[in-house]
């Protein structure tokens, strides 16, 4: 079973996750890779993204930009 499937099954527990994802540059070709740690709140199938609660607020990360996803032991 992959990490995504395991975390999705634990969604009601709001698991802690570490996500590495690509953030495209809106003004030119390219972008940057970011790593964020937070609580997985929702998997939004309609928008094809993961919603993550972080210290800075709620962020949405599109599935297509997720490079790595791991649970955080808490």
PyMOL Python script that loads the backbone (N, CA, C, O; Angstrom):
from pymol import cmd

cmd.read_pdbstr("""\
ATOM      1  N   UNK A   1       0.856  -1.186   0.000  1.00  0.00           N
ATOM      2  CA  UNK A   1       0.000   0.000   0.000  1.00  0.00           C
ATOM      3  C   UNK A   1       0.896   1.241   0.000  1.00  0.00           C
ATOM      4  O   UNK A   1       1.863   1.305   0.760  1.00  0.00           O
ATOM      5  N   UNK A   2       0.584   2.220  -0.840  1.00  0.00           N
ATOM      6  CA  UNK A   2       1.410   3.429  -0.908  1.00  0.00           C
ATOM      7  C   UNK A   2       1.022   4.426   0.190  1.00  0.00           C
ATOM      8  O   UNK A   2      -0.017   4.286   0.835  1.00  0.00           O
ATOM      9  N   UNK A   3       1.873   5.428   0.384  1.00  0.00           N
ATOM     10  CA  UNK A   3       1.670   6.407   1.465  1.00  0.00           C
ATOM     11  C   UNK A   3       0.356   7.167   1.291  1.00  0.00           C
ATOM     12  O   UNK A   3      -0.340   7.423   2.273  1.00  0.00           O
ATOM     13  N   UNK A   4       0.009   7.530   0.053  1.00  0.00           N
ATOM     14  CA  UNK A   4      -1.219   8.278  -0.206  1.00  0.00           C
ATOM     15  C   UNK A   4      -2.438   7.483   0.246  1.00  0.00           C
ATOM     16  O   UNK A   4      -3.324   8.023   0.908  1.00  0.00           O
ATOM     17  N   UNK A   5      -2.485   6.202  -0.109  1.00  0.00           N
ATOM     18  CA  UNK A   5      -3.619   5.358   0.256  1.00  0.00           C
ATOM     19  C   UNK A   5      -3.722   5.205   1.767  1.00  0.00           C
ATOM     20  O   UNK A   5      -4.815   5.277   2.329  1.00  0.00           O
ATOM     21  N   UNK A   6      -2.584   4.995   2.428  1.00  0.00           N
ATOM     22  CA  UNK A   6      -2.586   4.859   3.886  1.00  0.00           C
ATOM     23  C   UNK A   6      -3.084   6.131   4.557  1.00  0.00           C
ATOM     24  O   UNK A   6      -3.889   6.068   5.486  1.00  0.00           O
ATOM     25  N   UNK A   7      -2.615   7.279   4.098  1.00  0.00           N
ATOM     26  CA  UNK A   7      -3.026   8.547   4.705  1.00  0.00           C
ATOM     27  C   UNK A   7      -4.495   8.829   4.439  1.00  0.00           C
ATOM     28  O   UNK A   7      -5.194   9.342   5.312  1.00  0.00           O
ATOM     29  N   UNK A   8      -4.969   8.501   3.253  1.00  0.00           N
ATOM     30  CA  UNK A   8      -6.377   8.719   2.916  1.00  0.00           C
ATOM     31  C   UNK A   8      -7.276   7.912   3.857  1.00  0.00           C
ATOM     32  O   UNK A   8      -8.336   8.385   4.265  1.00  0.00           O
ATOM     33  N   UNK A   9      -6.850   6.702   4.197  1.00  0.00           N
ATOM     34  CA  UNK A   9      -7.629   5.870   5.107  1.00  0.00           C
ATOM     35  C   UNK A   9      -7.654   6.458   6.521  1.00  0.00           C
ATOM     36  O   UNK A   9      -8.588   6.193   7.278  1.00  0.00           O
ATOM     37  N   UNK A  10      -6.643   7.253   6.889  1.00  0.00           N
ATOM     38  CA  UNK A  10      -6.552   7.860   8.218  1.00  0.00           C
ATOM     39  C   UNK A  10      -7.106   9.286   8.253  1.00  0.00           C
ATOM     40  O   UNK A  10      -6.947   9.984   9.255  1.00  0.00           O
ATOM     41  N   UNK A  11      -7.746   9.719   7.181  1.00  0.00           N
ATOM     42  CA  UNK A  11      -8.177  11.112   7.034  1.00  0.00           C
ATOM     43  C   UNK A  11      -9.005  11.613   8.209  1.00  0.00           C
ATOM     44  O   UNK A  11      -8.852  12.769   8.604  1.00  0.00           O
ATOM     45  N   UNK A  12      -9.862  10.799   8.774  1.00  0.00           N
ATOM     46  CA  UNK A  12     -10.696  11.250   9.894  1.00  0.00           C
ATOM     47  C   UNK A  12      -9.873  11.579  11.130  1.00  0.00           C
ATOM     48  O   UNK A  12     -10.328  12.317  12.003  1.00  0.00           O
ATOM     49  N   UNK A  13      -8.661  11.034  11.206  1.00  0.00           N
ATOM     50  CA  UNK A  13      -7.765  11.311  12.332  1.00  0.00           C
ATOM     51  C   UNK A  13      -6.946  12.581  12.121  1.00  0.00           C
ATOM     52  O   UNK A  13      -6.189  12.983  13.004  1.00  0.00           O
ATOM     53  N   UNK A  14      -7.094  13.223  10.943  1.00  0.00           N
ATOM     54  CA  UNK A  14      -6.311  14.408  10.555  1.00  0.00           C
ATOM     55  C   UNK A  14      -4.815  14.148  10.752  1.00  0.00           C
ATOM     56  O   UNK A  14      -4.164  14.786  11.579  1.00  0.00           O
ATOM     57  N   UNK A  15      -4.291  13.210   9.984  1.00  0.00           N
ATOM     58  CA  UNK A  15      -2.891  12.823  10.169  1.00  0.00           C
ATOM     59  C   UNK A  15      -1.915  13.952   9.835  1.00  0.00           C
ATOM     60  O   UNK A  15      -2.178  14.793   8.976  1.00  0.00           O
ATOM     61  N   UNK A  16      -0.800  13.945  10.529  1.00  0.00           N
ATOM     62  CA  UNK A  16       0.285  14.859  10.207  1.00  0.00           C
ATOM     63  C   UNK A  16       1.022  14.327   8.992  1.00  0.00           C
ATOM     64  O   UNK A  16       1.357  13.144   8.934  1.00  0.00           O
ATOM     65  N   UNK A  17       1.275  15.189   8.028  1.00  0.00           N
ATOM     66  CA  UNK A  17       1.964  14.776   6.816  1.00  0.00           C
ATOM     67  C   UNK A  17       3.067  15.767   6.449  1.00  0.00           C
ATOM     68  O   UNK A  17       3.027  16.941   6.818  1.00  0.00           O
ATOM     69  N   UNK A  18       4.036  15.260   5.721  1.00  0.00           N
ATOM     70  CA  UNK A  18       5.079  16.086   5.133  1.00  0.00           C
ATOM     71  C   UNK A  18       4.940  15.926   3.627  1.00  0.00           C
ATOM     72  O   UNK A  18       5.054  14.817   3.103  1.00  0.00           O
ATOM     73  N   UNK A  19       4.694  17.031   2.931  1.00  0.00           N
ATOM     74  CA  UNK A  19       4.462  16.998   1.493  1.00  0.00           C
ATOM     75  C   UNK A  19       5.551  17.815   0.790  1.00  0.00           C
ATOM     76  O   UNK A  19       5.812  18.963   1.149  1.00  0.00           O
ATOM     77  N   UNK A  20       6.170  17.211  -0.199  1.00  0.00           N
ATOM     78  CA  UNK A  20       7.083  17.930  -1.082  1.00  0.00           C
ATOM     79  C   UNK A  20       6.334  18.108  -2.395  1.00  0.00           C
ATOM     80  O   UNK A  20       5.822  17.144  -2.963  1.00  0.00           O
ATOM     81  N   UNK A  21       6.273  19.347  -2.872  1.00  0.00           N
ATOM     82  CA  UNK A  21       5.524  19.599  -4.101  1.00  0.00           C
ATOM     83  C   UNK A  21       6.190  20.694  -4.928  1.00  0.00           C
ATOM     84  O   UNK A  21       7.003  21.474  -4.430  1.00  0.00           O
ATOM     85  N   UNK A  22       5.822  20.726  -6.198  1.00  0.00           N
ATOM     86  CA  UNK A  22       6.342  21.723  -7.123  1.00  0.00           C
ATOM     87  C   UNK A  22       5.360  22.877  -7.191  1.00  0.00           C
ATOM     88  O   UNK A  22       4.155  22.669  -7.337  1.00  0.00           O
ATOM     89  N   UNK A  23       5.875  24.091  -7.086  1.00  0.00           N
ATOM     90  CA  UNK A  23       5.058  25.293  -7.216  1.00  0.00           C
ATOM     91  C   UNK A  23       5.505  26.021  -8.477  1.00  0.00           C
ATOM     92  O   UNK A  23       6.586  26.609  -8.489  1.00  0.00           O
ATOM     93  N   UNK A  24       4.693  25.996  -9.547  1.00  0.00           N
ATOM     94  CA  UNK A  24       5.089  26.666 -10.788  1.00  0.00           C
ATOM     95  C   UNK A  24       5.192  28.176 -10.599  1.00  0.00           C
ATOM     96  O   UNK A  24       4.455  28.767  -9.809  1.00  0.00           O
ATOM     97  N   UNK A  25       6.117  28.793 -11.335  1.00  0.00           N
ATOM     98  CA  UNK A  25       6.241  30.248 -11.346  1.00  0.00           C
ATOM     99  C   UNK A  25       5.125  30.794 -12.225  1.00  0.00           C
ATOM    100  O   UNK A  25       4.941  30.320 -13.347  1.00  0.00           O
ATOM    101  N   UNK A  26       4.389  31.765 -11.745  1.00  0.00           N
ATOM    102  CA  UNK A  26       3.253  32.311 -12.501  1.00  0.00           C
ATOM    103  C   UNK A  26       3.672  33.312 -13.568  1.00  0.00           C
ATOM    104  O   UNK A  26       2.863  33.676 -14.422  1.00  0.00           O
ATOM    105  N   UNK A  27       4.941  33.767 -13.535  1.00  0.00           N
ATOM    106  CA  UNK A  27       5.384  34.803 -14.465  1.00  0.00           C
ATOM    107  C   UNK A  27       6.344  34.312 -15.540  1.00  0.00           C
ATOM    108  O   UNK A  27       6.529  34.976 -16.560  1.00  0.00           O
ATOM    109  N   UNK A  28       6.959  33.147 -15.316  1.00  0.00           N
ATOM    110  CA  UNK A  28       7.906  32.631 -16.287  1.00  0.00           C
ATOM    111  C   UNK A  28       7.966  31.115 -16.177  1.00  0.00           C
ATOM    112  O   UNK A  28       7.394  30.528 -15.258  1.00  0.00           O
ATOM    113  N   UNK A  29       8.656  30.490 -17.113  1.00  0.00           N
ATOM    114  CA  UNK A  29       8.803  29.040 -17.068  1.00  0.00           C
ATOM    115  C   UNK A  29       9.599  28.643 -15.829  1.00  0.00           C
ATOM    116  O   UNK A  29      10.485  29.375 -15.387  1.00  0.00           O
ATOM    117  N   UNK A  30       9.279  27.494 -15.283  1.00  0.00           N
ATOM    118  CA  UNK A  30      10.002  27.007 -14.112  1.00  0.00           C
ATOM    119  C   UNK A  30       9.172  27.119 -12.856  1.00  0.00           C
ATOM    120  O   UNK A  30       7.948  27.242 -12.908  1.00  0.00           O
ATOM    121  N   UNK A  31       9.848  27.076 -11.734  1.00  0.00           N
ATOM    122  CA  UNK A  31       9.186  27.138 -10.440  1.00  0.00           C
ATOM    123  C   UNK A  31      10.143  26.683  -9.359  1.00  0.00           C
ATOM    124  O   UNK A  31      11.362  26.749  -9.522  1.00  0.00           O
ATOM    125  N   UNK A  32       9.584  26.223  -8.259  1.00  0.00           N
ATOM    126  CA  UNK A  32      10.425  25.778  -7.151  1.00  0.00           C
ATOM    127  C   UNK A  32       9.752  24.615  -6.437  1.00  0.00           C
ATOM    128  O   UNK A  32       8.541  24.413  -6.527  1.00  0.00           O
ATOM    129  N   UNK A  33      10.582  23.857  -5.724  1.00  0.00           N
ATOM    130  CA  UNK A  33      10.087  22.759  -4.914  1.00  0.00           C
ATOM    131  C   UNK A  33       9.975  23.225  -3.472  1.00  0.00           C
ATOM    132  O   UNK A  33      10.886  23.861  -2.942  1.00  0.00           O
ATOM    133  N   UNK A  34       8.853  22.903  -2.843  1.00  0.00           N
ATOM    134  CA  UNK A  34       8.606  23.283  -1.457  1.00  0.00           C
ATOM    135  C   UNK A  34       8.291  22.045  -0.635  1.00  0.00           C
ATOM    136  O   UNK A  34       7.775  21.055  -1.154  1.00  0.00           O
ATOM    137  N   UNK A  35       8.604  22.110   0.640  1.00  0.00           N
ATOM    138  CA  UNK A  35       8.249  21.043   1.586  1.00  0.00           C
ATOM    139  C   UNK A  35       7.451  21.700   2.699  1.00  0.00           C
ATOM    140  O   UNK A  35       7.864  22.718   3.254  1.00  0.00           O
ATOM    141  N   UNK A  36       6.308  21.113   3.022  1.00  0.00           N
ATOM    142  CA  UNK A  36       5.445  21.664   4.056  1.00  0.00           C
ATOM    143  C   UNK A  36       4.966  20.525   4.954  1.00  0.00           C
ATOM    144  O   UNK A  36       4.736  19.406   4.497  1.00  0.00           O
ATOM    145  N   UNK A  37       4.824  20.838   6.239  1.00  0.00           N
ATOM    146  CA  UNK A  37       4.319  19.878   7.215  1.00  0.00           C
ATOM    147  C   UNK A  37       3.022  20.453   7.780  1.00  0.00           C
ATOM    148  O   UNK A  37       2.951  21.636   8.113  1.00  0.00           O
ATOM    149  N   UNK A  38       2.010  19.617   7.884  1.00  0.00           N
ATOM    150  CA  UNK A  38       0.738  20.063   8.426  1.00  0.00           C
ATOM    151  C   UNK A  38      -0.198  18.896   8.637  1.00  0.00           C
ATOM    152  O   UNK A  38       0.210  17.737   8.560  1.00  0.00           O
ATOM    153  N   UNK A  39      -1.469  19.208   8.906  1.00  0.00           N
ATOM    154  CA  UNK A  39      -2.495  18.183   9.094  1.00  0.00           C
ATOM    155  C   UNK A  39      -3.321  18.071   7.830  1.00  0.00           C
ATOM    156  O   UNK A  39      -3.834  19.070   7.326  1.00  0.00           O
ATOM    157  N   UNK A  40      -3.453  16.851   7.316  1.00  0.00           N
ATOM    158  CA  UNK A  40      -4.264  16.635   6.127  1.00  0.00           C
ATOM    159  C   UNK A  40      -5.732  16.754   6.516  1.00  0.00           C
ATOM    160  O   UNK A  40      -6.231  15.985   7.338  1.00  0.00           O
ATOM    161  N   UNK A  41      -6.416  17.721   5.921  1.00  0.00           N
ATOM    162  CA  UNK A  41      -7.810  17.985   6.263  1.00  0.00           C
ATOM    163  C   UNK A  41      -8.788  17.306   5.319  1.00  0.00           C
ATOM    164  O   UNK A  41      -9.834  16.807   5.734  1.00  0.00           O
ATOM    165  N   UNK A  42      -8.427  17.298   4.035  1.00  0.00           N
ATOM    166  CA  UNK A  42      -9.389  16.839   3.042  1.00  0.00           C
ATOM    167  C   UNK A  42      -8.668  16.453   1.764  1.00  0.00           C
ATOM    168  O   UNK A  42      -7.644  17.033   1.405  1.00  0.00           O
ATOM    169  N   UNK A  43      -9.227  15.461   1.085  1.00  0.00           N
ATOM    170  CA  UNK A  43      -8.799  15.138  -0.262  1.00  0.00           C
ATOM    171  C   UNK A  43      -9.964  15.555  -1.147  1.00  0.00           C
ATOM    172  O   UNK A  43     -11.032  14.944  -1.108  1.00  0.00           O
ATOM    173  N   UNK A  44      -9.756  16.595  -1.942  1.00  0.00           N
ATOM    174  CA  UNK A  44     -10.815  17.156  -2.765  1.00  0.00           C
ATOM    175  C   UNK A  44     -10.731  16.531  -4.157  1.00  0.00           C
ATOM    176  O   UNK A  44      -9.924  16.944  -4.990  1.00  0.00           O
ATOM    177  N   UNK A  45     -11.579  15.530  -4.395  1.00  0.00           N
ATOM    178  CA  UNK A  45     -11.558  14.815  -5.673  1.00  0.00           C
ATOM    179  C   UNK A  45     -12.010  15.720  -6.824  1.00  0.00           C
ATOM    180  O   UNK A  45     -11.488  15.605  -7.933  1.00  0.00           O
ATOM    181  N   UNK A  46     -12.973  16.617  -6.581  1.00  0.00           N
ATOM    182  CA  UNK A  46     -13.469  17.492  -7.640  1.00  0.00           C
ATOM    183  C   UNK A  46     -12.383  18.434  -8.149  1.00  0.00           C
ATOM    184  O   UNK A  46     -12.229  18.612  -9.358  1.00  0.00           O
ATOM    185  N   UNK A  47     -11.632  19.036  -7.233  1.00  0.00           N
ATOM    186  CA  UNK A  47     -10.564  19.959  -7.616  1.00  0.00           C
ATOM    187  C   UNK A  47      -9.229  19.249  -7.793  1.00  0.00           C
ATOM    188  O   UNK A  47      -8.237  19.865  -8.183  1.00  0.00           O
ATOM    189  N   UNK A  48      -9.207  17.926  -7.500  1.00  0.00           N
ATOM    190  CA  UNK A  48      -8.004  17.110  -7.623  1.00  0.00           C
ATOM    191  C   UNK A  48      -6.839  17.708  -6.842  1.00  0.00           C
ATOM    192  O   UNK A  48      -5.754  17.944  -7.374  1.00  0.00           O
ATOM    193  N   UNK A  49      -7.111  17.947  -5.542  1.00  0.00           N
ATOM    194  CA  UNK A  49      -6.081  18.511  -4.676  1.00  0.00           C
ATOM    195  C   UNK A  49      -6.228  17.993  -3.251  1.00  0.00           C
ATOM    196  O   UNK A  49      -7.244  17.409  -2.872  1.00  0.00           O
ATOM    197  N   UNK A  50      -5.174  18.229  -2.482  1.00  0.00           N
ATOM    198  CA  UNK A  50      -5.159  17.896  -1.064  1.00  0.00           C
ATOM    199  C   UNK A  50      -5.242  19.212  -0.297  1.00  0.00           C
ATOM    200  O   UNK A  50      -4.581  20.185  -0.660  1.00  0.00           O
ATOM    201  N   UNK A  51      -6.046  19.249   0.756  1.00  0.00           N
ATOM    202  CA  UNK A  51      -6.131  20.435   1.600  1.00  0.00           C
ATOM    203  C   UNK A  51      -5.380  20.138   2.894  1.00  0.00           C
ATOM    204  O   UNK A  51      -5.616  19.128   3.557  1.00  0.00           O
ATOM    205  N   UNK A  52      -4.469  21.051   3.233  1.00  0.00           N
ATOM    206  CA  UNK A  52      -3.558  20.841   4.351  1.00  0.00           C
ATOM    207  C   UNK A  52      -3.600  22.047   5.280  1.00  0.00           C
ATOM    208  O   UNK A  52      -3.453  23.186   4.836  1.00  0.00           O
ATOM    209  N   UNK A  53      -3.802  21.793   6.575  1.00  0.00           N
ATOM    210  CA  UNK A  53      -3.783  22.865   7.581  1.00  0.00           C
ATOM    211  C   UNK A  53      -2.350  23.004   8.087  1.00  0.00           C
ATOM    212  O   UNK A  53      -1.760  22.049   8.592  1.00  0.00           O
ATOM    213  N   UNK A  54      -1.801  24.209   7.944  1.00  0.00           N
ATOM    214  CA  UNK A  54      -0.440  24.489   8.396  1.00  0.00           C
ATOM    215  C   UNK A  54      -0.477  25.633   9.391  1.00  0.00           C
ATOM    216  O   UNK A  54      -1.533  26.221   9.628  1.00  0.00           O
ATOM    217  N   UNK A  55       0.663  25.949   9.970  1.00  0.00           N
ATOM    218  CA  UNK A  55       0.750  27.083  10.880  1.00  0.00           C
ATOM    219  C   UNK A  55       0.379  28.395  10.209  1.00  0.00           C
ATOM    220  O   UNK A  55      -0.039  29.343  10.874  1.00  0.00           O
ATOM    221  N   UNK A  56       0.533  28.448   8.899  1.00  0.00           N
ATOM    222  CA  UNK A  56       0.213  29.655   8.139  1.00  0.00           C
ATOM    223  C   UNK A  56      -1.189  29.666   7.570  1.00  0.00           C
ATOM    224  O   UNK A  56      -1.564  30.618   6.886  1.00  0.00           O
ATOM    225  N   UNK A  57      -1.971  28.635   7.832  1.00  0.00           N
ATOM    226  CA  UNK A  57      -3.335  28.568   7.325  1.00  0.00           C
ATOM    227  C   UNK A  57      -3.563  27.346   6.448  1.00  0.00           C
ATOM    228  O   UNK A  57      -2.730  26.440   6.406  1.00  0.00           O
ATOM    229  N   UNK A  58      -4.685  27.322   5.751  1.00  0.00           N
ATOM    230  CA  UNK A  58      -5.067  26.208   4.892  1.00  0.00           C
ATOM    231  C   UNK A  58      -4.470  26.401   3.499  1.00  0.00           C
ATOM    232  O   UNK A  58      -4.586  27.478   2.914  1.00  0.00           O
ATOM    233  N   UNK A  59      -3.833  25.361   2.974  1.00  0.00           N
ATOM    234  CA  UNK A  59      -3.323  25.428   1.603  1.00  0.00           C
ATOM    235  C   UNK A  59      -3.871  24.247   0.814  1.00  0.00           C
ATOM    236  O   UNK A  59      -4.158  23.187   1.369  1.00  0.00           O
ATOM    237  N   UNK A  60      -4.009  24.452  -0.488  1.00  0.00           N
ATOM    238  CA  UNK A  60      -4.440  23.403  -1.408  1.00  0.00           C
ATOM    239  C   UNK A  60      -3.257  23.059  -2.298  1.00  0.00           C
ATOM    240  O   UNK A  60      -2.622  23.939  -2.879  1.00  0.00           O
ATOM    241  N   UNK A  61      -2.972  21.775  -2.396  1.00  0.00           N
ATOM    242  CA  UNK A  61      -1.869  21.321  -3.228  1.00  0.00           C
ATOM    243  C   UNK A  61      -2.442  20.394  -4.300  1.00  0.00           C
ATOM    244  O   UNK A  61      -2.947  19.319  -3.977  1.00  0.00           O
ATOM    245  N   UNK A  62      -2.371  20.796  -5.570  1.00  0.00           N
ATOM    246  CA  UNK A  62      -2.871  19.931  -6.643  1.00  0.00           C
ATOM    247  C   UNK A  62      -2.116  18.603  -6.683  1.00  0.00           C
ATOM    248  O   UNK A  62      -0.894  18.569  -6.535  1.00  0.00           O
ATOM    249  N   UNK A  63      -2.863  17.503  -6.885  1.00  0.00           N
ATOM    250  CA  UNK A  63      -2.253  16.180  -6.939  1.00  0.00           C
ATOM    251  C   UNK A  63      -1.097  16.134  -7.928  1.00  0.00           C
ATOM    252  O   UNK A  63      -0.067  15.522  -7.643  1.00  0.00           O
ATOM    253  N   UNK A  64      -1.249  16.770  -9.083  1.00  0.00           N
ATOM    254  CA  UNK A  64      -0.241  16.652 -10.145  1.00  0.00           C
ATOM    255  C   UNK A  64       1.104  17.255  -9.749  1.00  0.00           C
ATOM    256  O   UNK A  64       2.117  16.956 -10.380  1.00  0.00           O
ATOM    257  N   UNK A  65       1.134  18.098  -8.717  1.00  0.00           N
ATOM    258  CA  UNK A  65       2.386  18.727  -8.298  1.00  0.00           C
ATOM    259  C   UNK A  65       3.032  18.045  -7.093  1.00  0.00           C
ATOM    260  O   UNK A  65       4.137  18.416  -6.695  1.00  0.00           O
ATOM    261  N   UNK A  66       2.354  17.049  -6.505  1.00  0.00           N
ATOM    262  CA  UNK A  66       2.924  16.361  -5.344  1.00  0.00           C
ATOM    263  C   UNK A  66       4.028  15.419  -5.801  1.00  0.00           C
ATOM    264  O   UNK A  66       3.824  14.548  -6.647  1.00  0.00           O
ATOM    265  N   UNK A  67       5.207  15.623  -5.213  1.00  0.00           N
ATOM    266  CA  UNK A  67       6.381  14.816  -5.539  1.00  0.00           C
ATOM    267  C   UNK A  67       6.587  13.723  -4.501  1.00  0.00           C
ATOM    268  O   UNK A  67       6.960  12.602  -4.846  1.00  0.00           O
ATOM    269  N   UNK A  68       6.347  14.039  -3.232  1.00  0.00           N
ATOM    270  CA  UNK A  68       6.557  13.085  -2.155  1.00  0.00           C
ATOM    271  C   UNK A  68       5.560  13.357  -1.042  1.00  0.00           C
ATOM    272  O   UNK A  68       5.245  14.511  -0.753  1.00  0.00           O
ATOM    273  N   UNK A  69       5.063  12.293  -0.415  1.00  0.00           N
ATOM    274  CA  UNK A  69       4.067  12.419   0.632  1.00  0.00           C
ATOM    275  C   UNK A  69       4.373  11.366   1.696  1.00  0.00           C
ATOM    276  O   UNK A  69       4.425  10.170   1.409  1.00  0.00           O
ATOM    277  N   UNK A  70       4.574  11.835   2.928  1.00  0.00           N
ATOM    278  CA  UNK A  70       4.896  10.928   4.033  1.00  0.00           C
ATOM    279  C   UNK A  70       4.107  11.314   5.269  1.00  0.00           C
ATOM    280  O   UNK A  70       3.818  12.489   5.496  1.00  0.00           O
ATOM    281  N   UNK A  71       3.760  10.306   6.071  1.00  0.00           N
ATOM    282  CA  UNK A  71       3.109  10.624   7.342  1.00  0.00           C
ATOM    283  C   UNK A  71       4.173  11.080   8.338  1.00  0.00           C
ATOM    284  O   UNK A  71       5.343  10.708   8.245  1.00  0.00           O
ATOM    285  N   UNK A  72       3.732  11.890   9.283  1.00  0.00           N
ATOM    286  CA  UNK A  72       4.617  12.415  10.320  1.00  0.00           C
ATOM    287  C   UNK A  72       4.207  11.781  11.637  1.00  0.00           C
ATOM    288  O   UNK A  72       3.064  11.919  12.074  1.00  0.00           O
ATOM    289  N   UNK A  73       5.119  11.102  12.251  1.00  0.00           N
ATOM    290  CA  UNK A  73       4.815  10.501  13.553  1.00  0.00           C
ATOM    291  C   UNK A  73       4.563  11.610  14.552  1.00  0.00           C
ATOM    292  O   UNK A  73       5.392  12.509  14.693  1.00  0.00           O
ATOM    293  N   UNK A  74       3.455  11.570  15.238  1.00  0.00           N
ATOM    294  CA  UNK A  74       3.151  12.646  16.153  1.00  0.00           C
ATOM    295  C   UNK A  74       2.757  12.140  17.465  1.00  0.00           C
ATOM    296  O   UNK A  74       2.463  12.926  18.366  1.00  0.00           O
TER     297      UNK A  74
END
""", "prot")
cmd.dss("prot")
cmd.show_as("cartoon", "prot")
cmd.util.cbc("prot")
cmd.orient("prot")
